[in-house]
């Protein structure tokens, strides 16, 4: 069964522009893959804690004989990794917060970056182990000028970080759908941009 893993990271649980565009992509994906499974993680709801010392200890302890306390400490990570490894496509709805990704999304990332599970390392270097072949990232920017060759592009740490990270994990295709000026554009200009982003999401699905 085709599976889509969707990660919402906006603190706006209602009225999120990145989530609205992701909704369009998800609807198109469901239409293209009847009967598909969609898993949604709203990481900004507090369900993903920051990584703790016990969790890190569990990551690096011998996995064939983990004590109960380390099993408990890595249980959430195990579940999140299983969701990724069972998915064909990853969909991220990501607003830019202070030039980078939301802390809630970073908390999720820290739980799924696991040697021997999502990447490996040996004398030849690193290798991504994630089975998903594609990731689609919907980016919402409150102001403008963040895109390549625009005046504020150097302040955009969201896109290069996620592009590198997902490639590191072995995902071959990373596509971005961008919406700028969510807080600064005039209503008419924003309506045009929003419709263009939705149309792009439909095509990408």
URTAPE-V933604 format. One line per field, one symbol per residue. psi: psi as a letter, one per 30 degrees, with the letter a starting at -180 (. if undefined). burial: b if it has 16 or more other C-alpha atoms within 10 Angstrom, else e. A space follows every 50 residues. Layout:
psi = ???
burial = ???
This chain:
psi = kkkkjkjkgkfjfkgkeeeeeeeeeeeeeeefikglkkkkjiffggfjlk kleeeeeeeflkffhkleeeeefgeeeeeeeeeefgkekkkkjjlkjhga lkeeeeeeefffjkkfefllkaffalkkgkfkfkkkjjkkkealgflkgl egeffjfeeeeeeeeeeefgkekjkkkkjlgffflleeeeeeeeeeeeee eeef.
burial = eebbbbbbbbbeeeebbbbbbbbbbbebbbeeeeeeebeebbbbeeebeb beeebbebbeeeeeeeeeebbebbebbbebbebbbbbbbbbbbbbbeebb bbbbbbbbbbbbbbeebbbeeeeeeebbbbbbbbbbbbbbbbebbbbeee eeeeebbbbeebbeebbbbbbeebebbbbbbbeeeeeeebeebbeebbeb bbeeb
